[in-house]
Amino acid sequence: MRIRQTLTFTLLLFVVLSLPGAQEARAWGQTGHRVVGYIAQSFLNKKAKKRLQKLLKTEDLALCSTWMDEIRSDERYDHTHDWHWVTIPDGMRYEDAEKNPNGDVIERIEFIVSALKSDTLSQDQEVEYLKMLVHLVGDLHQPLHVGTGKDRGGNDVKVKWMWRSSNLHRVWDSEMIDDKQLSYTELAHALLLQVNKTQVESWLQGDVRSWAMECVALRPQVYDTGDTEKMGYLYLYRNWPTVELQLLKAGIRLAYLLNEIYG
């Protein structure tokens, strides 16, 4: 069954990349999350797209991708604050790490996917879970949302970014992306030019837990900051390809999960 789904998704990839204009085309801040949603929207199959249009009405995956950050100020959602991240110490796997009793990004994605597949939710609950899934898959691919447990996902690593006071987490969330001065559609179109079928097939291997371990593997690169008082163009040059790769992976994997749920 999984092989057939992967083949179907690969065929969909070929169709999307053949469409006119397709190749012209807060983990992450608003721009990053919308890029993930936009890319995912591009790879939905017809059945999933129809169901999502019915649920989201005037929104699409890009527009709803920031909802889970927007509700942080609503005390009714205080219980969701810890769902944006996960702690996996160096040298450990998720299965071996101490779990947050309030939940984490891996546990929530797995729960939400299962709940959406069950087809037992009210429409309001389904819409909320869908918006959460869009956001959390994005969060999972921001390397510092898979933290070591030592520095609050890089928030405690104070830096000067382009001569501005910041921290390492914020650099990855938004500042590298924002300094490119691209809209989310411009950035998404540029990233879509890089997609090929062979890459996609490899990105769809594994599961949510193995995707998180990819972020663990990126830690040496992420924390190789050099002089934290002078971070900027050199760090951006070295890490921008990884930002692009993680955004692409997140969007395509999100589409794959949604096609699996609704397709």
C-alpha positions in Angstrom: 0.0 0.0 0.0 2.8 2.4 1.0 4.6 1.7 -2.3 1.5 2.4 -4.3 1.0 5.7 -2.5 4.6 6.7 -3.1 4.3 6.0 -6.8 1.1 8.0 -7.0 2.8 10.9 -5.2 5.7 10.7 -7.6 3.4 10.8 -10.6 1.7 13.8 -9.0 5.1 15.5 -8.7 5.7 15.0 -12.4 2.3 16.6 -13.2 2.9 19.6 -11.0 6.3 20.3 -12.4 4.9 20.1 -15.9 2.2 22.7 -15.3 2.7 26.1 -16.9 4.2 28.4 -14.4 5.0 25.7 -11.9 8.7 26.0 -12.5 8.6 29.8 -12.4 7.5 29.9 -9.8 6.7 30.4 14.9 9.4 27.7 14.1 9.7 29.4 10.8 8.4 32.9 10.9 5.3 33.8 8.9 7.1 33.7 5.6 8.7 30.3 6.2 5.5 28.7 7.3 3.6 30.1 4.3 6.3 28.8 2.0 5.8 25.3 3.5 2.0 25.6 3.0 2.3 26.9 -0.5 4.6 24.1 -1.6 2.3 21.5 0.0 -0.7 23.0 -1.8 1.1 22.5 -5.1 1.4 18.8 -4.5 -2.1 17.9 -3.2 -4.0 15.3 -5.3 -7.5 16.1 -6.5 -9.3 14.3 -3.7 -7.3 15.9 -1.0 -7.5 19.4 -2.6 -11.3 19.1 -2.8 -11.7 18.1 0.9 -9.3 20.8 2.1 -11.2 23.4 0.1 -14.4 22.3 1.8 -12.8 22.6 5.2 -10.7 25.7 4.8 -13.2 27.6 2.6 -11.5 30.9 1.8 -8.1 29.9 3.1 -5.4 27.6 1.7 -2.5 25.8 3.3 -0.3 28.9 3.1 -2.8 31.2 4.8 -3.7 28.8 7.5 -0.1 27.8 8.3 0.4 30.6 10.9 -2.8 30.0 12.8 -1.1 28.0 15.5 1.2 30.9 16.3 -1.6 33.4 16.2 -3.6 31.5 18.9 -0.7 31.7 21.5 -2.3 34.8 23.1 -5.6 32.9 23.6 -5.6 31.2 27.0 -7.9 28.5 25.7 -4.9 27.2 23.8 -2.3 27.5 26.6 -2.1 23.7 26.6 -0.6 23.7 23.0 2.5 25.8 23.8 4.8 22.9 24.1 3.6 21.2 21.0 5.8 23.3 18.7 9.1 21.6 19.7 10.7 18.4 21.0 13.8 17.6 23.0 16.2 14.9 21.8 19.6 15.2 23.5 22.7 14.5 21.6 23.4 10.8 21.1 19.8 9.8 21.8 16.7 8.9 19.8 13.2 10.2 20.4 12.2 6.8 21.8 14.9 7.0 24.5 14.5 10.7 25.4 12.5 11.8 28.4 9.0 12.9 27.2 7.3 16.2 27.9 4.1 15.4 29.8 2.4 18.3 27.9 3.2 16.7 24.6 5.7 17.6 21.8 5.8 18.2 18.1 6.4 14.5 17.2 3.7 13.2 19.5 1.2 15.7 18.3 1.8 15.1 14.6 1.4 11.4 15.1 -1.8 11.9 17.2 -3.3 14.4 14.7 -2.6 12.3 11.7 -4.3 9.3 13.4 -7.3 11.4 14.5 -7.8 12.9 11.0 -7.6 9.4 9.5 -10.3 8.2 11.9 -13.0 10.3 10.3 -14.7 10.7 13.8 -14.0 14.4 14.4 -16.5 17.2 14.2 -15.9 19.6 11.4 -14.7 22.3 13.7 -12.3 20.0 15.4 -11.1 18.7 12.0 -10.3 22.2 10.8 -8.4 22.9 14.0 -6.4 19.7 13.7 -5.7 20.4 10.1 -4.3 23.9 10.8 -2.2 22.4 13.6 -0.8 19.8 11.3 0.2 22.3 8.7 2.0 24.4 11.2 3.7 21.5 13.2 5.1 19.8 10.1 6.8 23.1 9.4 8.0 23.4 13.0 9.5 19.9 12.8 11.8 20.9 10.0 13.3 24.0 11.7 16.4 22.4 13.1 16.3 24.2 16.4 12.7 23.0 17.2 14.4 19.6 17.8 16.3 20.9 20.8 19.2 19.5 22.9 17.5 20.4 26.2 20.4 22.7 27.1 19.7 26.1 25.6 15.9 26.3 24.9 16.4 25.5 21.2 19.1 28.1 20.7 17.0 30.9 22.4 19.7 31.2 25.0 22.5 31.6 22.4 22.7 35.4 22.2 24.2 36.7 18.9 24.5 39.8 16.9 22.9 39.1 13.5 23.7 41.7 10.9 24.7 44.0 13.8 21.3 43.5 15.5 20.9 41.8 18.9 19.2 38.5 18.4 19.6 34.8 19.3 20.3 31.7 17.3 16.8 30.4 17.3 15.4 33.7 15.9 18.1 33.6 13.2 16.7 30.2 12.0 13.1 31.1 12.6 12.9 34.2 10.5 16.0 36.4 10.1 17.9 34.4 7.5 14.6 34.2 5.5 13.5 37.8 6.0 16.9 39.1 5.0 16.3 37.6 1.5 13.5 40.1 1.2 11.3 37.7 -0.8 7.6 37.2 -0.5 6.5 33.7 0.4 5.2 33.1 -3.1 8.5 34.3 -4.6 10.5 32.0 -2.3 8.2 29.1 -2.8 8.4 29.4 -6.6 12.2 29.6 -6.4 12.3 26.4 -4.3 10.0 24.5 -6.6 12.6 25.0 -9.4 14.9 22.8 -7.3 12.6 19.8 -7.0 13.2 16.5 -8.7 11.5 13.1 -8.5 14.5 11.3 -7.2 14.9 13.7 -4.2 11.2 13.4 -3.4 11.3 9.7 -3.4 14.1 9.8 -0.8 12.4 12.5 1.3 9.2 10.4 1.6 11.1 7.5 3.2 10.9 7.0 7.0 8.4 8.7 9.3 8.0 11.7 11.5 10.6 10.4 14.0 13.3 9.9 11.4 12.5 13.3 9.9 13.2 14.8 13.4 16.5 12.9 13.5 17.6 14.8 10.4 17.5 18.0 12.5 19.6 16.3 15.1 22.2 15.5 12.4 22.3 19.2 11.4 23.3 20.4 14.9 27.1 20.7 14.2 26.4 22.9 11.3 23.7 25.0 13.0 25.9 25.7 16.1 29.0 26.5 14.1 28.4 30.2 14.5 31.9 31.5 14.6 32.1 34.9 16.4 28.5 35.4 17.7 29.1 39.1 17.8 29.6 39.2 14.0 27.1 36.7 12.6 25.8 37.6 9.2 26.6 37.1 5.5 29.1 34.2 6.0 26.7 32.2 8.2 23.9 33.0 5.8 26.0 31.8 2.8 26.9 28.5 4.6 23.4 27.8 5.8 20.9 29.1 3.3 21.0 25.9 1.2 19.9 24.0 4.4 17.1 26.5 5.0 15.9 25.9 1.4 16.1 22.2 1.8 14.2 22.1 5.1 11.4 24.2 3.7 11.1 22.0 0.6 11.1 18.8 2.6 8.5 20.2 5.0 6.1 21.2 2.2 6.4 18.0 0.2 6.1 15.8 3.3 3.1 17.8 4.5 1.4 17.2 1.1 2.3 13.5 1.3 0.6 13.2 4.8 -2.5 15.1 3.6 -2.8 13.0 0.4 -2.5 9.9 2.7 -5.2 11.2 5.0 -7.7 12.5 2.4 -6.6 11.1 -1.0 
